[in-house]
């Protein structure tokens, strides 16, 4: 399993270093990263904790843990519903941090959030996140250049600052986004909100090539990857794949179904190319 690539403690230096180390290990082993998104508190807090451990054991290399938000405008119906369920259970950012602290995972964990929950949590939230066992942060609604002061706060903090790139982004803008990020770049495979899709965009290979031409950061592709064969296809092009809506949908059915999906994704990524 990829989770066993490193047996050293993750928090030996800046938490952000754990993300860099994981991708370096994967690169050395000629493997692709499996990045798994779940919403904290979905289907409930207890099963959310089970999921974290189960995903690690099934082969996740990085876990993106979503903070439930009342207005998740970038998300499709599956993840929107998971946020509503988690909020109804009382999940919030502080309880998300506590969930990670209890889990004591050995793979990097990225806090996936909108800006408002971070701002509401106070100026020390990044340090508290690092102390809880987080290694990165991704803010869905903070594009490069929108708020220089807050971008500087995130970029100079203890966590890797993962940035999003849209498929229509020109190369010069891609380069600017990557310069203001760290850990890896999350390339959105298509326009629109999150959600499963039956086919991948025909322009995806060219988009990945364009992004690779302007950054040395690992490129992970998400939005719509729902089947093992799609994961394998993207893994032949990028440094990693992000599985979100399909995993959240499976988690809504059972922890076992979600873990089985990730085992299948891991096997597909590790199959000879």
Helices and strands as residue ranges (DSSP letters): G 2-4, G 10-12, H 16-28, E 33-39, H 45-58, E 62-66, H 77-88, H 93-103, E 108-113, H 115-121, H 125-132, E 136-139, H 148-155, E 160-165, H 171-179, E 184-188, H 204-212, E 218-222, H 228-235, E 240-243, H 245-253, H 255-270
